[in-house]
Amino acid sequence: MITPDIVHIINVKQNEICCIGFEFSCTWEEEHGLGFMTYQGKVCKIGDASVSFLSQIA
């Protein structure tokens, strides 16, 4: 149901640790996809694909 597309390494550092975003294609939302942002190995936010690369979320 989901296919990994892109891993984003966000250049906004918090305590010298980068945020990492994951972008997926998905069957239920073909136009906007699925994305989530992680910080220190924990998911910070889940949403459409843009969540995986927006620096203001990081």
N, C-alpha and C positions, 0 to 999 in steps of 0.2 A: 504493500500500500504506500510505502514511502521509498524514495531512492535518494541517496546522498548525492549532492551536486558540488558544493563548495564549502571549504573551511576557511573562515576569515580570521586573521590575527589582527586585532584592533590595536592601533598604535597609541591608544590612550592608556597610560600606565597608572595604576592605583597601587601604591606601595611597591613600585617596581615590578608589578605583575601585570601582564597584558590580559585583556579579555579575549576570549575565543568564541566566535560565532559559527554556527552550523546551519547550512541552508540545504533544504530538501525539496524535491518535487514530490507531490502527493496526489493521490487519485481523487480526493474529495475537494481539492482546491487547486485546479490545474493552472489558473491564471496567476495567483499570488503565492502559491507554495506554502512551505512551513519553515519556520526558522526559530532558533533559540540562541540565547547569549549565555555564556558561562563565565564565572569568575572564581578562581581558586577551586576549580573542579565542581562547582555547584551551579545549577541553572538559576539565572537571575530573572529571565523573562522569556516567555514563549508567545509566538504569534505568527504573522505571515513572514515571508522570506526576508522582508526588510529589517526585521528584528535582529537578524544575524549579522548585519553590517553597519547599522547606524551608530556612529560614535557617541551621540548624545545618550544612548542607552547604556553604552559602556561606561 
